[in-house]
Amino acid sequence: MVYDVIQIVGSLLILAAFVASLLGRLNQSSYRYLIPNAIGSGVLTVTAVISLEWGFILLEGVWALVSVYSIVRKAMGREPTAPH
């Protein structure tokens, strides 16, 4: 039960940021978008490791790493998105 709640909370963090971005309420390079993605995907990565769900580990692990990398770049004064 607790495990399920943790997974749902992690998923909701990612989905809320994503939907807010689609609705134009959050910029995908903002901390308000990146931090929920990093936390949510990190939580889901841990639960996937516990369950040995390899595809989910890959998906959420990469998502977490990219989110954290983008947060670090932003904190260093660099735009987290690729130049066009």
Biopython code that builds the backbone (N, CA, C, O; Angstrom):
import numpy as np
from Bio.PDB.StructureBuilder import StructureBuilder

atoms = [
    (1, "MET", "N", (0.826, -1.201, 0.000)),
    (1, "MET", "CA", (0.000, 0.000, 0.000)),
    (1, "MET", "C", (0.866, 1.259, 0.000)),
    (1, "MET", "O", (0.662, 2.138, -0.838)),
    (2, "VAL", "N", (1.820, 1.365, 0.914)),
    (2, "VAL", "CA", (2.708, 2.527, 0.978)),
    (2, "VAL", "C", (3.515, 2.624, -0.312)),
    (2, "VAL", "O", (3.715, 3.714, -0.847)),
    (3, "TYR", "N", (3.974, 1.488, -0.803)),
    (3, "TYR", "CA", (4.735, 1.424, -2.046)),
    (3, "TYR", "C", (3.931, 2.008, -3.199)),
    (3, "TYR", "O", (4.463, 2.772, -4.005)),
    (4, "ASP", "N", (2.656, 1.653, -3.282)),
    (4, "ASP", "CA", (1.777, 2.165, -4.337)),
    (4, "ASP", "C", (1.595, 3.679, -4.219)),
    (4, "ASP", "O", (1.618, 4.389, -5.224)),
    (5, "VAL", "N", (1.417, 4.162, -3.013)),
    (5, "VAL", "CA", (1.246, 5.605, -2.788)),
    (5, "VAL", "C", (2.500, 6.356, -3.217)),
    (5, "VAL", "O", (2.406, 7.421, -3.828)),
    (6, "ILE", "N", (3.667, 5.814, -2.903)),
    (6, "ILE", "CA", (4.923, 6.447, -3.297)),
    (6, "ILE", "C", (5.021, 6.522, -4.819)),
    (6, "ILE", "O", (5.416, 7.554, -5.361)),
    (7, "GLN", "N", (4.667, 5.439, -5.514)),
    (7, "GLN", "CA", (4.685, 5.445, -6.974)),
    (7, "GLN", "C", (3.702, 6.460, -7.549)),
    (7, "GLN", "O", (4.021, 7.158, -8.512)),
    (8, "ILE", "N", (2.531, 6.543, -6.973)),
    (8, "ILE", "CA", (1.519, 7.483, -7.465)),
    (8, "ILE", "C", (1.984, 8.918, -7.260)),
    (8, "ILE", "O", (1.816, 9.752, -8.151)),
    (9, "VAL", "N", (2.561, 9.219, -6.113)),
    (9, "VAL", "CA", (3.055, 10.576, -5.843)),
    (9, "VAL", "C", (4.165, 10.931, -6.834)),
    (9, "VAL", "O", (4.173, 12.032, -7.385)),
    (10, "GLY", "N", (5.097, 10.011, -7.062)),
    (10, "GLY", "CA", (6.160, 10.258, -8.037)),
    (10, "GLY", "C", (5.597, 10.521, -9.420)),
    (10, "GLY", "O", (6.033, 11.444, -10.108)),
    (11, "SER", "N", (4.638, 9.721, -9.827)),
    (11, "SER", "CA", (4.005, 9.890, -11.133)),
    (11, "SER", "C", (3.266, 11.222, -11.229)),
    (11, "SER", "O", (3.358, 11.913, -12.244)),
    (12, "LEU", "N", (2.541, 11.579, -10.184)),
    (12, "LEU", "CA", (1.795, 12.837, -10.191)),
    (12, "LEU", "C", (2.710, 14.054, -10.273)),
    (12, "LEU", "O", (2.355, 15.049, -10.905)),
    (13, "LEU", "N", (3.873, 13.989, -9.649)),
    (13, "LEU", "CA", (4.822, 15.100, -9.752)),
    (13, "LEU", "C", (5.227, 15.328, -11.210)),
    (13, "LEU", "O", (5.226, 16.459, -11.696)),
    (14, "ILE", "N", (5.569, 14.246, -11.893)),
    (14, "ILE", "CA", (5.973, 14.347, -13.295)),
    (14, "ILE", "C", (4.801, 14.819, -14.159)),
    (14, "ILE", "O", (4.948, 15.731, -14.972)),
    (15, "LEU", "N", (3.660, 14.201, -13.977)),
    (15, "LEU", "CA", (2.497, 14.525, -14.805)),
    (15, "LEU", "C", (2.003, 15.951, -14.577)),
    (15, "LEU", "O", (1.620, 16.627, -15.532)),
    (16, "ALA", "N", (2.006, 16.414, -13.338)),
    (16, "ALA", "CA", (1.549, 17.780, -13.053)),
    (16, "ALA", "C", (2.441, 18.806, -13.756)),
    (16, "ALA", "O", (1.942, 19.765, -14.346)),
    (17, "ALA", "N", (3.758, 18.602, -13.692)),
    (17, "ALA", "CA", (4.674, 19.520, -14.373)),
    (17, "ALA", "C", (4.466, 19.464, -15.884)),
    (17, "ALA", "O", (4.472, 20.495, -16.556)),
    (18, "PHE", "N", (4.284, 18.263, -16.411)),
    (18, "PHE", "CA", (4.097, 18.084, -17.849)),
    (18, "PHE", "C", (2.817, 18.766, -18.336)),
    (18, "PHE", "O", (2.833, 19.482, -19.338)),
    (19, "VAL", "N", (1.725, 18.545, -17.634)),
    (19, "VAL", "CA", (0.443, 19.143, -18.020)),
    (19, "VAL", "C", (0.523, 20.670, -17.903)),
    (19, "VAL", "O", (0.037, 21.384, -18.781)),
    (20, "ALA", "N", (1.128, 21.167, -16.832)),
    (20, "ALA", "CA", (1.278, 22.614, -16.673)),
    (20, "ALA", "C", (2.100, 23.202, -17.815)),
    (20, "ALA", "O", (1.825, 24.309, -18.277)),
    (21, "SER", "N", (3.098, 22.468, -18.263)),
    (21, "SER", "CA", (3.901, 22.912, -19.395)),
    (21, "SER", "C", (3.062, 22.947, -20.674)),
    (21, "SER", "O", (3.122, 23.914, -21.434)),
    (22, "LEU", "N", (2.290, 21.902, -20.905)),
    (22, "LEU", "CA", (1.439, 21.853, -22.095)),
    (22, "LEU", "C", (0.409, 22.976, -22.104)),
    (22, "LEU", "O", (0.047, 23.486, -23.164)),
    (23, "LEU", "N", (-0.055, 23.355, -20.934)),
    (23, "LEU", "CA", (-1.047, 24.423, -20.824)),
    (23, "LEU", "C", (-0.408, 25.811, -20.847)),
    (23, "LEU", "O", (-1.110, 26.819, -20.763)),
    (24, "GLY", "N", (0.908, 25.864, -20.957)),
    (24, "GLY", "CA", (1.607, 27.140, -21.010)),
    (24, "GLY", "C", (1.812, 27.799, -19.657)),
    (24, "GLY", "O", (2.126, 28.987, -19.587)),
    (25, "ARG", "N", (1.641, 27.051, -18.599)),
    (25, "ARG", "CA", (1.790, 27.613, -17.245)),
    (25, "ARG", "C", (3.195, 27.449, -16.685)),
    (25, "ARG", "O", (3.572, 28.149, -15.745)),
    (26, "LEU", "N", (3.972, 26.531, -17.252)),
    (26, "LEU", "CA", (5.358, 26.325, -16.820)),
    (26, "LEU", "C", (6.259, 26.250, -18.044)),
    (26, "LEU", "O", (5.909, 25.645, -19.057)),
    (27, "ASN", "N", (7.400, 26.862, -17.934)),
    (27, "ASN", "CA", (8.437, 26.748, -18.949)),
    (27, "ASN", "C", (9.239, 25.491, -18.638)),
    (27, "ASN", "O", (9.581, 25.255, -17.479)),
    (28, "GLN", "N", (9.544, 24.685, -19.640)),
    (28, "GLN", "CA", (10.247, 23.427, -19.405)),
    (28, "GLN", "C", (11.682, 23.611, -18.919)),
    (28, "GLN", "O", (12.307, 22.645, -18.481)),
    (29, "SER", "N", (12.209, 24.811, -18.985)),
    (29, "SER", "CA", (13.551, 25.040, -18.464)),
    (29, "SER", "C", (13.523, 25.738, -17.112)),
    (29, "SER", "O", (14.562, 26.178, -16.618)),
    (30, "SER", "N", (12.331, 25.843, -16.505)),
    (30, "SER", "CA", (12.210, 26.489, -15.193)),
    (30, "SER", "C", (12.444, 25.472, -14.069)),
    (30, "SER", "O", (12.244, 24.270, -14.241)),
    (31, "TYR", "N", (12.871, 25.990, -12.926)),
    (31, "TYR", "CA", (13.027, 25.119, -11.749)),
    (31, "TYR", "C", (11.700, 24.475, -11.369)),
    (31, "TYR", "O", (11.668, 23.327, -10.926)),
    (32, "ARG", "N", (10.611, 25.210, -11.540)),
    (32, "ARG", "CA", (9.288, 24.686, -11.169)),
    (32, "ARG", "C", (8.890, 23.496, -12.028)),
    (32, "ARG", "O", (8.033, 22.709, -11.624)),
    (33, "TYR", "N", (9.486, 23.349, -13.189)),
    (33, "TYR", "CA", (9.256, 22.181, -14.044)),
    (33, "TYR", "C", (10.300, 21.099, -13.774)),
    (33, "TYR", "O", (9.963, 19.923, -13.637)),
    (34, "LEU", "N", (11.560, 21.502, -13.699)),
    (34, "LEU", "CA", (12.660, 20.542, -13.592)),
    (34, "LEU", "C", (12.696, 19.809, -12.251)),
    (34, "LEU", "O", (12.947, 18.604, -12.209)),
    (35, "ILE", "N", (12.447, 20.524, -11.167)),
    (35, "ILE", "CA", (12.552, 19.895, -9.835)),
    (35, "ILE", "C", (11.503, 18.803, -9.628)),
    (35, "ILE", "O", (11.861, 17.713, -9.182)),
    (36, "PRO", "N", (10.215, 19.047, -9.934)),
    (36, "PRO", "CA", (9.255, 17.937, -9.803)),
    (36, "PRO", "C", (9.606, 16.745, -10.694)),
    (36, "PRO", "O", (9.395, 15.597, -10.304)),
    (37, "ASN", "N", (10.139, 17.011, -11.883)),
    (37, "ASN", "CA", (10.558, 15.920, -12.766)),
    (37, "ASN", "C", (11.703, 15.129, -12.146)),
    (37, "ASN", "O", (11.694, 13.899, -12.181)),
    (38, "ALA", "N", (12.680, 15.816, -11.584)),
    (38, "ALA", "CA", (13.820, 15.136, -10.972)),
    (38, "ALA", "C", (13.373, 14.303, -9.767)),
    (38, "ALA", "O", (13.777, 13.150, -9.618)),
    (39, "ILE", "N", (12.550, 14.888, -8.922)),
    (39, "ILE", "CA", (12.089, 14.170, -7.726)),
    (39, "ILE", "C", (11.184, 12.997, -8.119)),
    (39, "ILE", "O", (11.375, 11.875, -7.650)),
    (40, "GLY", "N", (10.209, 13.263, -8.972)),
    (40, "GLY", "CA", (9.272, 12.209, -9.376)),
    (40, "GLY", "C", (9.962, 11.059, -10.072)),
    (40, "GLY", "O", (9.698, 9.898, -9.759)),
    (41, "SER", "N", (10.845, 11.362, -11.012)),
    (41, "SER", "CA", (11.540, 10.289, -11.728)),
    (41, "SER", "C", (12.554, 9.588, -10.823)),
    (41, "SER", "O", (12.795, 8.391, -10.979)),
    (42, "GLY", "N", (13.143, 10.311, -9.889)),
    (42, "GLY", "CA", (14.043, 9.668, -8.931)),
    (42, "GLY", "C", (13.306, 8.668, -8.050)),
    (42, "GLY", "O", (13.781, 7.558, -7.814)),
    (43, "VAL", "N", (12.139, 9.080, -7.570)),
    (43, "VAL", "CA", (11.302, 8.192, -6.751)),
    (43, "VAL", "C", (10.896, 6.959, -7.557)),
    (43, "VAL", "O", (10.972, 5.836, -7.060)),
    (44, "LEU", "N", (10.471, 7.169, -8.790)),
    (44, "LEU", "CA", (10.050, 6.036, -9.614)),
    (44, "LEU", "C", (11.223, 5.133, -9.984)),
    (44, "LEU", "O", (11.050, 3.922, -10.127)),
    (45, "THR", "N", (12.401, 5.702, -10.138)),
    (45, "THR", "CA", (13.592, 4.883, -10.391)),
    (45, "THR", "C", (13.865, 3.965, -9.214)),
    (45, "THR", "O", (14.138, 2.779, -9.400)),
    (46, "VAL", "N", (13.794, 4.498, -8.015)),
    (46, "VAL", "CA", (14.038, 3.683, -6.816)),
    (46, "VAL", "C", (13.014, 2.562, -6.712)),
    (46, "VAL", "O", (13.371, 1.424, -6.408)),
    (47, "THR", "N", (11.750, 2.869, -6.960)),
    (47, "THR", "CA", (10.741, 1.806, -6.869)),
    (47, "THR", "C", (10.946, 0.762, -7.971)),
    (47, "THR", "O", (10.683, -0.422, -7.760)),
    (48, "ALA", "N", (11.414, 1.196, -9.142)),
    (48, "ALA", "CA", (11.689, 0.247, -10.218)),
    (48, "ALA", "C", (12.874, -0.645, -9.883)),
    (48, "ALA", "O", (12.876, -1.829, -10.219)),
    (49, "VAL", "N", (13.886, -0.083, -9.221)),
    (49, "VAL", "CA", (15.044, -0.886, -8.801)),
    (49, "VAL", "C", (14.600, -1.939, -7.792)),
    (49, "VAL", "O", (15.018, -3.095, -7.870)),
    (50, "ILE", "N", (13.760, -1.544, -6.852)),
    (50, "ILE", "CA", (13.268, -2.486, -5.844)),
    (50, "ILE", "C", (12.517, -3.641, -6.514)),
    (50, "ILE", "O", (12.629, -4.791, -6.088)),
    (51, "SER", "N", (11.751, -3.328, -7.563)),
    (51, "SER", "CA", (10.954, -4.343, -8.267)),
    (51, "SER", "C", (11.703, -5.037, -9.388)),
    (51, "SER", "O", (11.186, -5.973, -9.998)),
    (52, "LEU", "N", (12.919, -4.586, -9.665)),
    (52, "LEU", "CA", (13.729, -5.094, -10.781)),
    (52, "LEU", "C", (12.992, -4.996, -12.111)),
    (52, "LEU", "O", (12.959, -5.947, -12.893)),
    (53, "GLU", "N", (12.403, -3.834, -12.352)),
    (53, "GLU", "CA", (11.703, -3.556, -13.603)),
    (53, "GLU", "C", (12.673, -2.793, -14.512)),
    (53, "GLU", "O", (12.756, -1.567, -14.452)),
    (54, "TRP", "N", (13.407, -3.533, -15.356)),
    (54, "TRP", "CA", (14.538, -2.984, -16.097)),
    (54, "TRP", "C", (14.164, -1.885, -17.078)),
    (54, "TRP", "O", (14.879, -0.888, -17.174)),
    (55, "GLY", "N", (13.090, -2.034, -17.794)),
    (55, "GLY", "CA", (12.672, -0.994, -18.731)),
    (55, "GLY", "C", (12.315, 0.294, -18.013)),
    (55, "GLY", "O", (12.646, 1.389, -18.467)),
    (56, "PHE", "N", (11.639, 0.147, -16.892)),
    (56, "PHE", "CA", (11.236, 1.288, -16.080)),
    (56, "PHE", "C", (12.460, 1.940, -15.434)),
    (56, "PHE", "O", (12.521, 3.163, -15.310)),
    (57, "ILE", "N", (13.434, 1.125, -15.023)),
    (57, "ILE", "CA", (14.683, 1.659, -14.469)),
    (57, "ILE", "C", (15.368, 2.519, -15.526)),
    (57, "ILE", "O", (15.817, 3.627, -15.232)),
    (58, "LEU", "N", (15.448, 2.016, -16.750)),
    (58, "LEU", "CA", (16.079, 2.766, -17.831)),
    (58, "LEU", "C", (15.333, 4.074, -18.096)),
    (58, "LEU", "O", (15.942, 5.143, -18.131)),
    (59, "LEU", "N", (14.028, 3.988, -18.280)),
    (59, "LEU", "CA", (13.228, 5.169, -18.591)),
    (59, "LEU", "C", (13.338, 6.226, -17.491)),
    (59, "LEU", "O", (13.724, 7.365, -17.755)),
    (60, "GLU", "N", (13.004, 5.852, -16.285)),
    (60, "GLU", "CA", (12.968, 6.824, -15.195)),
    (60, "GLU", "C", (14.367, 7.243, -14.743)),
    (60, "GLU", "O", (14.578, 8.383, -14.329)),
    (61, "GLY", "N", (15.316, 6.316, -14.827)),
    (61, "GLY", "CA", (16.695, 6.658, -14.459)),
    (61, "GLY", "C", (17.260, 7.724, -15.379)),
    (61, "GLY", "O", (17.875, 8.685, -14.918)),
    (62, "VAL", "N", (17.055, 7.556, -16.683)),
    (62, "VAL", "CA", (17.531, 8.564, -17.643)),
    (62, "VAL", "C", (16.774, 9.869, -17.447)),
    (62, "VAL", "O", (17.373, 10.944, -17.489)),
    (63, "TRP", "N", (15.473, 9.789, -17.233)),
    (63, "TRP", "CA", (14.661, 10.984, -17.007)),
    (63, "TRP", "C", (15.195, 11.745, -15.788)),
    (63, "TRP", "O", (15.321, 12.969, -15.830)),
    (64, "ALA", "N", (15.503, 11.038, -14.723)),
    (64, "ALA", "CA", (16.033, 11.675, -13.517)),
    (64, "ALA", "C", (17.389, 12.318, -13.790)),
    (64, "ALA", "O", (17.631, 13.453, -13.380)),
    (65, "LEU", "N", (18.273, 11.599, -14.480)),
    (65, "LEU", "CA", (19.601, 12.134, -14.778)),
    (65, "LEU", "C", (19.522, 13.389, -15.648)),
    (65, "LEU", "O", (20.225, 14.365, -15.389)),
    (66, "VAL", "N", (18.685, 13.371, -16.659)),
    (66, "VAL", "CA", (18.539, 14.533, -17.536)),
    (66, "VAL", "C", (17.962, 15.713, -16.750)),
    (66, "VAL", "O", (18.392, 16.852, -16.936)),
    (67, "SER", "N", (17.006, 15.450, -15.890)),
    (67, "SER", "CA", (16.411, 16.517, -15.079)),
    (67, "SER", "C", (17.443, 17.124, -14.134)),
    (67, "SER", "O", (17.539, 18.346, -14.021)),
    (68, "VAL", "N", (18.208, 16.282, -13.460)),
    (68, "VAL", "CA", (19.235, 16.780, -12.531)),
    (68, "VAL", "C", (20.314, 17.539, -13.301)),
    (68, "VAL", "O", (20.760, 18.596, -12.856)),
    (69, "TYR", "N", (20.736, 17.012, -14.451)),
    (69, "TYR", "CA", (21.721, 17.688, -15.289)),
    (69, "TYR", "C", (21.213, 19.085, -15.687)),
    (69, "TYR", "O", (21.968, 20.056, -15.649)),
    (70, "SER", "N", (19.954, 19.177, -16.062)),
    (70, "SER", "CA", (19.373, 20.458, -16.450)),
    (70, "SER", "C", (19.308, 21.429, -15.275)),
    (70, "SER", "O", (19.531, 22.627, -15.449)),
    (71, "ILE", "N", (19.006, 20.923, -14.087)),
    (71, "ILE", "CA", (18.988, 21.767, -12.884)),
    (71, "ILE", "C", (20.387, 22.305, -12.607)),
    (71, "ILE", "O", (20.549, 23.487, -12.305)),
    (72, "VAL", "N", (21.387, 21.450, -12.708)),
    (72, "VAL", "CA", (22.771, 21.875, -12.466)),
    (72, "VAL", "C", (23.189, 22.931, -13.485)),
    (72, "VAL", "O", (23.782, 23.946, -13.119)),
    (73, "ARG", "N", (22.882, 22.700, -14.760)),
    (73, "ARG", "CA", (23.221, 23.694, -15.801)),
    (73, "ARG", "C", (22.540, 25.027, -15.512)),
    (73, "ARG", "O", (23.163, 26.081, -15.640)),
    (74, "LYS", "N", (21.285, 24.989, -15.130)),
    (74, "LYS", "CA", (20.559, 26.219, -14.830)),
    (74, "LYS", "C", (21.176, 26.926, -13.633)),
    (74, "LYS", "O", (21.308, 28.150, -13.632)),
    (75, "ALA", "N", (21.553, 26.165, -12.620)),
    (75, "ALA", "CA", (22.169, 26.755, -11.423)),
    (75, "ALA", "C", (23.517, 27.402, -11.748)),
    (75, "ALA", "O", (23.939, 28.347, -11.081)),
    (76, "MET", "N", (24.182, 26.886, -12.775)),
    (76, "MET", "CA", (25.473, 27.443, -13.189)),
    (76, "MET", "C", (25.301, 28.623, -14.153)),
    (76, "MET", "O", (26.288, 29.171, -14.643)),
    (77, "GLY", "N", (24.059, 29.010, -14.424)),
    (77, "GLY", "CA", (23.808, 30.140, -15.297)),
    (77, "GLY", "C", (23.726, 29.790, -16.764)),
    (77, "GLY", "O", (23.698, 30.681, -17.613)),
    (78, "ARG", "N", (23.688, 28.511, -17.075)),
    (78, "ARG", "CA", (23.565, 28.064, -18.468)),
    (78, "ARG", "C", (22.147, 27.595, -18.712)),
    (78, "ARG", "O", (21.527, 26.974, -17.848)),
    (79, "GLU", "N", (21.644, 27.893, -19.880)),
    (79, "GLU", "CA", (20.286, 27.473, -20.226)),
    (79, "GLU", "C", (20.259, 25.952, -20.358)),
    (79, "GLU", "O", (21.103, 25.381, -21.049)),
    (80, "PRO", "N", (19.293, 25.278, -19.701)),
    (80, "PRO", "CA", (19.274, 23.814, -19.747)),
    (80, "PRO", "C", (18.819, 23.220, -21.076)),
    (80, "PRO", "O", (18.971, 22.018, -21.296)),
    (81, "THR", "N", (18.263, 24.042, -21.965)),
    (81, "THR", "CA", (17.835, 23.509, -23.256)),
    (81, "THR", "C", (18.924, 23.677, -24.294)),
    (81, "THR", "O", (19.793, 24.539, -24.167)),
    (82, "ALA", "N", (18.871, 22.853, -25.315)),
    (82, "ALA", "CA", (19.877, 22.904, -26.390)),
    (82, "ALA", "C", (19.648, 24.165, -27.233)),
    (82, "ALA", "O", (18.506, 24.574, -27.439)),
    (83, "PRO", "N", (20.736, 24.781, -27.722)),
    (83, "PRO", "CA", (20.574, 25.946, -28.584)),
    (83, "PRO", "C", (19.972, 25.554, -29.931)),
    (83, "PRO", "O", (20.150, 24.422, -30.381)),
    (84, "HIS", "N", (19.269, 26.470, -30.573)),
    (84, "HIS", "CA", (18.618, 26.190, -31.865)),
    (84, "HIS", "C", (19.447, 26.745, -32.991)),
    (84, "HIS", "O", (19.072, 26.613, -34.156)),
]
sb = StructureBuilder()
sb.init_structure("model")
sb.init_model(0)
sb.init_chain("A")
sb.init_seg("    ")
for serial, (resi, resn, name, xyz) in enumerate(atoms, 1):
    if name == "N":
        sb.init_residue(resn, " ", resi, " ")
    sb.init_atom(name, np.array(xyz, "f"), 0.0, 1.0, " ", f" {name:<3s}", serial, name[0])
structure = sb.get_structure()
